[in-house]
Amino acid sequence: MNFLTAVHTDIGIKKSTNQDSALMTEAQTDCGRVLFSVICDGMGGLAKGEVASATVIKAFGDWFEKELAKLLRMEDPEKMIFDEWEELVMDCNRRISAYADRFGVSMGTTLNAVLFMKDRYYLINIGDSRAYLISNGVYQLTKDQSYVQREVDLGHITPEEAETHPQRNLLLQCVGASPVITPDYYTGAYGSGQVFMQCSDGFRHTVTPEEMYEYLNGSVLKDEQTMVKNAEYLTELNKSRRETDNITVLLVKMVEEKNSLRNISEFDRGRTVAYWKQMRS
């Protein structure tokens, strides 16, 4: 399977810094192409949210560089992937928490990461950044770890009320600000023509699933130029509707490979589309 990709981020209409960070990196391997896509939505005073999000992005990017080769040799790598991701999360949580204590600030970040490998995806989610599958409709793959989602699950409010609830941005856990973190994990198969979308919550507050499908379904997204163009259009639509948060969206479309790939040992780092910030001391 091959991948068409796009990454778009925008500071938005109100905030002075963009605290979102994202990474999309691809490798060509003996087992076909492998793609790793990560988004983090940072939060915290004095612009420290961008430090939190960049810290997690850097850690997961390093993991991909160092650990992919051994995963390719495994028939069923799911347990190892999720175990190693959990260790990464716990380490980042300690580092960000210690950094925040040193500067006397509160800071943290969501995490939504997807590894596409051997026609399966492996996904971790913490917080309320989301992953969607777009095929014959728009399907939300992840469940928000948020106060309003818990209230919906308990039957206290409706999903419609959650969309405009004054506490819709209150997270139950995030990396860097939670003493205990319990990630959600998901896995499944993917096929040609499907589109995966990851986004920070700023991208989805005012855009409807119908609008997402109209501009992001596989039939419309013929090439990467169109993917970027349509991501930018929906971002500007959010802004025109007075969305005040940072806005980031990552798109991956699965396409059949038409040409055989050259055989290489282990893996060869492919093109990388990255948006992240360096951690500040």
Secondary structure as GFF3:
##gff-version 3
##sequence-region A 1 281
A	DSSP	beta_strand	2	10	.	.	.	ID=ss1
A	DSSP	beta_strand	20	29	.	.	.	ID=ss2
A	DSSP	beta_strand	32	44	.	.	.	ID=ss3
A	DSSP	three_ten_helix	45	47	.	.	.	ID=ss4
A	DSSP	alpha_helix	49	72	.	.	.	ID=ss5
A	DSSP	alpha_helix	78	103	.	.	.	ID=ss6
A	DSSP	beta_strand	107	109	.	.	.	ID=ss7
A	DSSP	beta_strand	111	117	.	.	.	ID=ss8
A	DSSP	beta_strand	120	126	.	.	.	ID=ss9
A	DSSP	beta_strand	130	134	.	.	.	ID=ss10
A	DSSP	beta_strand	138	140	.	.	.	ID=ss11
A	DSSP	alpha_helix	147	153	.	.	.	ID=ss12
A	DSSP	alpha_helix	159	163	.	.	.	ID=ss13
A	DSSP	beta_strand	184	189	.	.	.	ID=ss14
A	DSSP	beta_strand	195	199	.	.	.	ID=ss15
A	DSSP	alpha_helix	201	204	.	.	.	ID=ss16
A	DSSP	alpha_helix	209	216	.	.	.	ID=ss17
A	DSSP	alpha_helix	224	240	.	.	.	ID=ss18
A	DSSP	beta_strand	247	255	.	.	.	ID=ss19
A	DSSP	beta_strand	267	275	.	.	.	ID=ss20
###
